[in-house]
Amino acid sequence: MDLRFGDSKPTDEERAAVDALLGPPRSSWEAPSGEWVERSDGDLRWARGGREDRERRDLLLPGLHALNDRVGWISEGGLAYLCRRLTVPPAEGYGVATFYAMFALRPRPRTVLHVCTDLACQARGADALHAGAEARLGPGSGVHVERSPCLGLCERAPAALAVTSGETVRTAVAAPATADAAVHAAVSPDSAPEEPPAALAVPQAGDPGLTLLARVGAVDPASLDDYRAHGGYAALRRAFGLGPAGVIREVTDAGLVGRGGAAFPTGRKWSATAGQPDHPHYLVCNADESEPGTFKDRVLMEGDPYSLVEAMTIAGYAVGAHRGYLYLRGEYPRALARLDHALAQARARGLLGDDVMGQGYAFDIEIRRGAGAYICGEETALFNSIEGYRGEPRSKPPFPVEKGLFGKPTAENNVETLVNVLPILTGGAAAYASLGTAKSTGPKLFCVSGSVARPGVYELPFGATLRELLALAGPPERLRAVLLGGAAGGFVGPGELDVPLTFEGTREAGTTLGSGVVLVMDDTVPLPRVLLRIAEFFRDESCGQCVPCRVGTVRQQEALGRLLDRRGAAAADDVALLREVGRAMRDASICGLGQTAWNAVESAIDRLGAYA
């Protein structure tokens, strides 16, 4: 792909997909290169668009989705037409398109079967599932089968997602999947079994002690009236009574910290954003939960979508934002449908728009779909992705509260963090802070998967122990290890189950809580292969921007590959190399991906005696 436009032309389908998003071309200069058009007298005097079109660069990612959704892949002609419409250099458009795993720039069938081969699914036979589906869907089947990172369906592992492109995109999920079920989802998506309700992912559903998960399974996720009948929008009404500063004070007094893993105080972030003189301010919800083993945000969005809409509205009001962006995982089609419906209903009922609840406050939310890039969970990489650039992290400072999305003050929080604001406002900061511990207040969601009897999302107050959580989920008879925090987390052994599940407790125990992943492994799970899969994951997901991560993740995978069949003295040199590479990544990588890529491997060597 060159810096200039070539002679490739879009098909009628591709042109229709782009025009449906951007509107019809406003002048003949936006016609595909090499296509003769009769230009009007006005077109010969000036070219319209220019700066205005360049300011629409943030529509590049939606445009790529439009092409990929319609045809199943992105051709050179389609990409060139999209870039011409947005006045983006084709080489830059190509750089963005090739950044995301869900886009293809070579011809492939319209149906793609994504078979998850990540940690939870690998432990449940994902390799055999992939081989079986591939054997049944060979050349000429009209289906392309590919290995996929975590699909966020860990409680139903192994999982597969079939996506069929066209004017209307069709999706089907097989989970827990057999090869026959996966093939049926790909070949006949319209007759595939419906996904079970989100409440089945919540083993505690119906428990009166639940806070964040109380409505999942108790309300119709499509009904705004049902949501309001169960306390919905009481928090927003109280927020308007308190005013922006009062809302921030309540959140600060409650001690709410971010639930994505960094545990930064939410009140401080909101206060810093609200106090910036530069305008406009933005709110961004990070719903791109790509950490292997994480699915709590999916369950909230599928089972209680209006709670997120309400929480985002409160957050926007508090920080002085009039527009919110919800960056949603591309692998979550049901969550997308539920949220689209919820936003439409909220707008129709005056709960979003120019005058929210008649209070004179204007706020609206736009969904932006991710396309398969773990690094976009990092907040500044997410901003770049929304803006139409490669999802590479930015150097800090400046921090997002000063210069975030579009260079303006931005508050970014994940789904779970935002939903915690609702009980703070309805029950009061003091009542919320009485749950948990002094440094980790309130309830926490845990994603339990692997070798347990009852996998799913569990809600417990901070301070509960890992042993208590596993007792709820049904631990295996012969426990080998528990991975806390996902691929970026760390392992604990069977003798460490009394670690308190708080940010400070896990830190003191030499591990991490992360986003709440609890992946349980019995003694049938081959630990060296799990570690190799973690290394493969980080190698694939490194954005390549900085040398320590770009090179270090490759060297880590190579060493772990050699260690599959080595132990003791034969493994010593590679273990020493892993330590050296791991320290370099941790100390010198630009963002958390490289800084944590060695964590799980290090903990397995030091705590579990891997390769001894």
N, C-alpha and C positions, 0 to 999 in steps of 0.2 A: 504494500500500500504506500503510495507516494504522498508527498506534501501537496501535490496538485491533484486536480480532478482528472481521472482518466476517461476512457470512452465507454465504460460499462454503463448499462442502462438498467433501471429497475423494471421489474415485471409490473403488470397492472395490479396484482395483489399487493406487492410491496408498496407501490405508490398509494394505493387506497389505505393501507395500514398507517402510513406516515401522515397522509392528509387527514385521516380521521382524528389523529391526535393534534396536529398543528393547524388544521384548517386548510382550505385550498390555497395554492400559491397566489401571492398578491401581484406578481409581475412575471413576465416571460423569462426574466433572468433566473428564476428559480427552477426552470425546466432542467431535466437531466442533461449532463454534458453530452455533446454529440447529437442531440435531438434538435432538428430544425424546427423553429417556431416562428410564426410571423409576429414581429414585435410592433407594438403600437407606437404612435408618434411620441407618447409620453415615456414609454420604455426606452426609446432611443435618446431621450434627453436626460434621463436620470434613472438610477437603480434604487428602488424602494427597499426598506428593511434596514440593512446595515447595522447600526448600533442597536436598534431595537431587537433585531434577530439575534445578535450576539448576546444580548441580555437574557435570551431564552435558552442559553446553553444548559441550564438545569433540566431541560426536557430531553437531553441526550439519552439518559438512562431509560426513561419511559419510552422514548422512540425506539431504542434497541429492543426493549420488551415487545413493543408493537410489531416489529418485524419478525422477531423470533416466534412470537405467539401465532402470527398469521401463517407463516411458511414453515416453521420448524428449524430454520437456520437463517443466517444473515449473509446475503450475497454481497459481492463487491459493489454491484449496481445499487442495491438497496441501501447499503451503508453510505455510498457516495451521495445518493439523493437526500438522505436524512441530514448528512453533513452540510450539503449545499443549502438546505432549507434553514439550518441553524447557523450558517456561516462558520462552521467548525472545520479546521483543516482535516482532510481525510486521514492523515497519519495519526492525528490525535484521536479521532473517532475510532480508528483501528486499535489504538492502544487501550482505549476504554473497553471496547467490545471484547478484546482478548483477555482482559483482567478477570472476567467473571466465568465461573465454571458452568453456569447454566446456558450460556450462549455458545452456539456453534458457528464457525465461519467457513465450514465446508459442508457440502450437501449431505443430508442424512434423512432418514424417513421422518414422516410427520409425527409419529408416535415414539416417545422416548420412555423407556422403563428404567427408572432410577432405583437401583438396589443398594440399600444402605449396607456398607461393610465396615462401619465404625465400631467402637468398643462394645456397646451393649448388644448390637446385632451380631458382631463377630463371635461373641461368646455363645450366641444362640444359633449358630450354623449359617451365617450369612454367606460364607464362601461357597457352601454347597448349594444354597439358594441361587446365587448368581450363576454358578455353573449349570444348574438345572434349567434356569430360564434361558440362558444363552444357547443351550443345546436345542431347546424347543423352538426358539425364535431365531433361526439362522438367516442367512441371506435370502431375500425375497419375501420375508414375512411381513415387511412393512413396519417393523419395530426395531429400534436401536436400543440395545441393552448396555447400560454402563454402570460401573461402580460409583457409589455416591458417598460423600461424607454424611454425617449424622442428619437424619430427616426429622429429628425431634419427636419420634414415635417410640421412644425407648421402652415405655411400659408395655408395648405390644411387639417387642422384637421377636424375630427379625421382620423388617419392614421393607416395602417397595412402594414407589409412587409412579404411576403412569400418567404422562402428560401428552395429549394429542392436540396439535396445533390446528388452527383453522379460524374462520370468522368468529366462532365461539370456541374458546379453549375448553377441552373436556379433561377432567382429571379423575383418577380412581386410585384408591389406596388399598393395598393388601397388607394387613398386619393383625395378628401374626401371620406371616406369609409362608405358604408352600410354593414350590415351583409352579404347580398347576394354578393356584390362586393368583400368583403374580402374572402368569401368562394370560389368564382370563381378564384381569384388570387392564392389561395392555391391549388385548385384541377386542374386547367387548366392554369398554368402560361404562356404557349406559346400563348394562345389566349386572355390573359388579355389585356385590353386597354393599349396603350403605355403611358408612363408618359408625361405630357405636357412639352414643352420646358422650360428651366430655365428662359427665359425672362418673363414668366407669373408670376414668383415670384418677379418681379421688376415692380411695378406700374408706376415708372417714366421712364421706358424703352423708348428710343428715345429722351429723354430730352437732348438738346445740352449742358446743363450745367453740366452734369455728368462727373466725372473723373474716379473713380474706377469701376463704372458699365457701362461705355460708350460703351464697346464692347459687353456686354451681350445682345443678341438679334440682334446685328448688324453684327456679324461675325459668320461664321460656326465654331462651337467649334472643329470640326474634321480637319479643314483645316489650315495647317501652312501657306500656301500662303495667305489665307484670313487674317490671323492674322498679317502677315508682311505688307500687303497692308493697314492695319489700324494702322500703327505705331509700330508694334511689332518688337522687337530686336533693336530699335533705342537706348533704354536706355542701353542695354549691350554694344553696340558699343561705346557710350559715356563713359561708365565705363572703357573700355580698354584705352581710350584716357586719362582719369584722373589718372589712376593707383589706386591701393588699398587704399593708404592713401588719395587720392583725393576723392574717393567715400565716405569714412568714414567722411571726412570733410563736404561734401555736405549733408549727412544724418544728421550730428550733427547740422549744420547751419540751416537746415530746421526745427529742433525742433521735429522730429518724435519720438513719444513715443509708447510703446507697446500697441496694441489694445485688448489684452486678458483680461485686467482688472487691471493689476499691474501698467501700465503706466510708466514703466522704460525706460529711454532714450535709444533709439536703437543705436545711435552713440557711446555712452559710452560702451555699451555691445560689439559692434563690435570692438572698439578700444582695449578694455581690452583683448579680445580673440586674436586679431591679434598680440598683443605685447607679448604673452606668448612664452617663448623659447622652451617649450616642444612641440613635434610633434608626430603624425600628429594632425592637427586641424580638427574639424568636424562642419558641419552645420546641424541642425535639424529643420524641419518645423513641428510645432504642428498643425495638421489638425484633432485632436480628439476633436472637439467642442461638448462636451457632456453636457454643461450647458442647462438645460431645457429651451426651448424657443429660442435657438440659431440656426440659419441656414444660416447665411451670407456667411460663408466659403464654405458651400456646393454649394450655388448659384454661387460663383466665380469659383469653381473648375469645375462645370458642364457647366457653360456658357462661361468661358474664361480660359481654363486650361493652355494654353501656357503662359499666363501672370505669373502664379505661377512658371512655369519652368524657365522662363527668370529671374524672381526676385530671385529665389533660386540660380541661376548661378551667379548673381551679388553679392549676399551676400557671397557665397562661395569664390568668387574672392577677396572680400574685407577683409575677415578674414583669408585668406590663407588656406582654406580647399579645398581638392580635392575630397571629397566625401560628399554627402548630403543624409540625411534620411528624408523621408516624412512619418510621422506617421499618418495614415488615419483611421478614424472611420470605424469599421467593418460594421456599418449599412448604409454605403454609396456605394452601388454597382455601381450606374451609375457614380459617381465621380471616382471610381476606374477604370472603363472601359475607361473613357475619359482621365484620366491621364496616364494610361498605353499606350494608343494610342499616346498621345502627347510626351511622353518620347521616344517612338520608332521612331517617326518622327524626333524629335530633334537629336537623335543619327545618323539617316540616313543622315541628312543634315549637319552634322558637328557642330551642336550647343550644343552638349554634347559629351564627349569622351576625347581622348588623346590630341586633339588640337582644342579647341573651337574657332570657327571663324578664324582659322589660326593664333591665337595670341600666341601659345605656352603654353597655360594654359589648364591643364587637370582637368576635373570635370565631375562627373556623379551622378545620383540620384537613390536611391533605395526606393521603397515603402514598408513600413511595415504596415500591417493591425492590428489595435486594435481588441479587441474581447469583448467589452462591459464592460468597467471599467472607471467610471467617474474620479477616482483618477489619472488616467494616463494623465489627462490634466495638472497635476502638473509636472514641467519640470524634476525633478530628478526621480519621479515615472515613467515617460515616458522613461528615460534612462534605468532604471532597466528593464522595459518591453522589450525594444529592445534587451538588453543584454541577455535575457532569464531567468530573475528572476521575482519574484512576483513584481507587480507594486506598491511598497511601497516607499514613499518619503524618501530621505536621509537627514541627519542632515547637516546644513550649519553653518559655513564654513567647508570645502572648497566650493567655489561657482563654478557653471558650467564653467565659463570662465577660471577657473584654472584646475579643474578636473571634467569633465562632462561625456560624453559618452565614455565608455571604459577607463575611468580615464584620458582622454585627454581634452585639452581646447575645449570648445564647445559653439557656439552661437545658441540659440534656440529662434525662433520667430513663431508667428502664421501666418496663411494665409493672413489675412487682413493687418497685419503689413508689411509683405514682399511685397505685391502688391503695397503698398504706395510708395515704393522705385522707382517705374517706373516713376510716374509723377515728383518726385524730380529730377531725372536725366535728363528727357526730357525737363522740364520747368524751372529748376533751383531752388536752395534752397530758394531764396528770394521770388519768385512767390508762392511757396508752403507755406512758412511761412506767407504770406499775407492773407491766408485763416484762419478762425477760430479766436482764441484768442492768447494772448501772451504765455500762458502756455499750451494750447491745440491747436496745429496748424494742418491745413489741413482738409480734409474731414473725415467724420465718417459714418460707416454703422450701421443702426439700424434695428433690427429684430422685426417687429410689428405684433402681433398676438392677438387672443382673440376676444373681442366684438367690432370689427371695420368692416367697410364696405369693405375696401381694404387692407387686410393683405399682408405683403410681406417685402422685404428688401428695405429700403429707404436710400438714400445718402444725407446728409446735412453737411454743414460746422459746425465745432465745434462752439458752442455759440448760435445756434438756441434753442428755448425753447421747452419744452414738448408740450405746447399748439399748437405751429406751426406744430410740427410733427403730432400730432393727427388730426389737420385740414386736412392734406394731406391724412391721412388714413381713415377718416370718423368716428368720435367718436360716441359712443352710446348716446341716449337721456338721459339716467339715469346712469351716470358714478358712479361706486362704488369705484374703486381704480385702480391704475396702479402699477404693479410690475416692478421695474427697476433692471436690472442686473441678472435676473433669480432667481433660488432657493437660491443662495448665496447673493442675493441683498436685496432690501428693498421696502416697499410699500410707495406710496404717495397718498394723497387724492385728491378729486376734487378741493379743494381750493389751491392746490400747483402746478398748471400746468405751472406757469411761471418760474419754475426752469430752469436755463440754462443748456443745455446738454453738459457739459464739465466735465473733471475729478475734477477740482477744484470747479466748481459750484455745482455739486451734493454733494461733500464732505461738503461744507459750509452749504448746506441744510439738512445735516444729513442723507443722503442716499448715493447711489453709482451708478456709470454708468456701472461698470462691463464690460462685453463683448458687451453691446449694446442691451440687451433684453428689450423690452417694451411690456409687457403682460397686455392687457386692460381688465378690468372686469366690467360688468354692474351689476345692483342690483339683477339680477336673479342668479348670481353665489354665491353658499354657501361658504362664506369665511372660516368658521371653517373647512370645508372638504378640502379646498385648503391648509390650514396650516397643516392639518394632512397628506396630500399627500406629502408636502415638507419634513415633518419629516420622513415619510416612506422612501422617496428618500435618505435622508442622512444616515439613519440607514442601508439601503441596500448597499450604496456605500462606507461607511467607510471601510477602509482597515483593521482596527482592530489593527494597530501597536501600537497606544498609548492609554492609559486608558481613558483620558478625552474624547476623541472622541468615542472610542468603547463603553463606558458605557453611556456617556452623550447623544448620539444620541438615544439610547434605552429609556432612562428615558424621553427624550423630547417627543418621540412618544407616550409613555404610558400616560403622562400627557395630551397631546393634545387629545388622544382618550377619556379620561375621561371628557374632556371639551366640547365634541361635544354637550352635552345636558345641560350644566351648564352655568349660567350667574351670575353676581353680586357677592353677598357674598358667594354663594355656590362655586364660582370659585376662590376665593381669595387664598386659600392654594396652589392650583395647579399653579396659576400664579406666586406666590412667589417662588415655587419650580423651575418653568421654568427660572426665572431670575437667581437663584442661579446656576443652571446647565449651563445656557447659559454663565455666566461669567467664570465659570470654563473651559468650552470648548474654549472660546475666549482667555483666558490667558495662557492655558497650552497645547493646542494641538500642535502637531509637524508641521502641515501644514495648508494651507488655508481652507481645507475642514472642519475640526473641528472648526477652528477659525471663520468661517462665517455661520456655520450651524444654528445659533440662530438668525441671522440678520433679516430675513423676519418675523419670529414670533414676535420678539421684536418690529419691526416697526408696525406690525398690531395691537399689544396691545397698543402701545404708540400713534400712529398717527390715527388709525382708530377706536379705542375704542373697539377692539375685546374682547369679554367676559365681557364687562361692564354691 
